[in-house]
């Protein structure tokens, strides 16, 4: 009996990837709240280095326990690029830029990052750009603009700050696109750990400033810096890499548009910053756009494992009556249809 089988999609793997992406955006949103405290006591470079050192310590411990070893040679290029651009340059530029512009302007400029990821992913990685993804990103970006405008203060921006935030967005996009191929050659933990280590090495010129700031910083600011390294860096970058290895860079980039909405919610809950109607509307648009970008078009019911009855199969031809044993069977007539 012949059978036709179609492997069902791995629903469990899809749910795990979606859960990892959710953890990532939640922790990255919490980072904005923690940076409020740590950024007041630490300079941009010192804060980035302290955060990366804390993250590298946690990630390195897990690598040793799991005996991960060094990544394969083919993965080092992507790890090095993402480490320098994303872990290193992005964090310094963003910390510095947020000191030069108000929070709304920073959020607005940095949120061009997912758009750059989609463009670079399509050009360098061959990522598809389906209409739902483009529509969702457009809705989310409109929401980010609304949040940015509602949080912007008068006269709080500078050209230097805008340029720094723009460079941070470019570095973020380049780091994500470089990380994607590396995840096909090395494990998630290897890519994240060694990317964090490379970023820390790139920030070593700020070591002296870190020691100076730590001596005068209040305990709360130092604890927030450690929190940034352990959770939004070590844990969130690992869950990000896990999800990125199982989906396209463009779709993962669009997912980060949920961060502004979560920042509004966390600021409301933890900082008593009551959002206005425009802020709430912008946050709702961000979440709606993410939902659209991650949705998939409906398909018809998948074929089941239905066996093909023997009666539908073409029977083996038999020798003609009176033909000697072993003689070739006659050719089937032309009217017989193929199944």
C-alpha positions, 0 to 999 in steps of 0.5 A: 500500500502506497502512502503520501505523508507531509510532515506537520510543522513543529508547533512546539519550536514555533511557540518556544521561539515566540516565547524567547522573543517575548522575553527579549522585548520585555527585558530590553524595555526594562533596560530603559528604566534601569538606564535612567538610574545608572546613566545619571552616575556613569558616563556612556562608555563606562556604563557600556563597559560595566554592563558588558563585563557583567554580562560576559561574566554570566555568559562565560560561566554558562559556557564553561559549565556546558563545555561549549568551547570555541565557535567554529572558524566560519562563525567568527566573522559574524560574531566579531562584527556583531560584537563590535557594532551591536554589543560595543558601539551601539551601547556607547552611542545610545548611552551618549545620545540619550544624554544629548536628546530627550527620550522621545527623540531618541526613541524616534530615531533609534526605531528606524533600526528595524526598517534598516534590518529589513532592508539589509536582510533583504539585500544581504540575506535574501529575506522575504518582505511579504506585504504583512511584514511591511504593513506591520512595520509601517503601523508600528513605526507610526506608533513609535512616532506618536510615542516619541512626539508625546515624550519629546520636550521642548529644546532638549535635542541637539544635532550631536544627539540625533547623529549618535542615535542614528549611528546607534540604529545603523550599528544595531541593524548591521549587528543583527544582520551579521549575527544571523549567518553566525547562528547557522554555524555556532550555538546560540550561547557561543554567538552571544557569549563571544559577541559580548566578550568582543564588545567588552574588549572594544570598550576597554578604553573606558576602563579608567572612567568606569573605575572613577565613576564606580567609586562615586556612584550610589549603590542603586546606580551600580546595581542597575548597571549589574542588572543591565548586564545580567538580564537585558544583556546576558539573558535577553541577547541569548533569547534573542539569538535563539529566536533569530536562529529560527526566523528571519532577521526582518521579522525579528526586527519588527518584533522589537517595535513592542519595546516602546509600548512596554516602556510606556507601561513600565514607566507608568508602573514603576516611575509613576509617569502617567502616559497621555492619550497620544502616548497610549495610542502610539503604544497600541499602534506599536503592538498592533503593528507587531501582531500584523508583522508576525501574522501569517496568511491563512491556509487551507487544511493541510493534507492528512496521512491518507493511504492510497488504496491499491485499487487506484494503483496501476497493476503490474502488466501480466504476460499474454495468454500462451506466452512463454514464461519469462516473456516480456509483457505487452505494452499497455494500451494508449487509453490507460490513464496514468494515476 
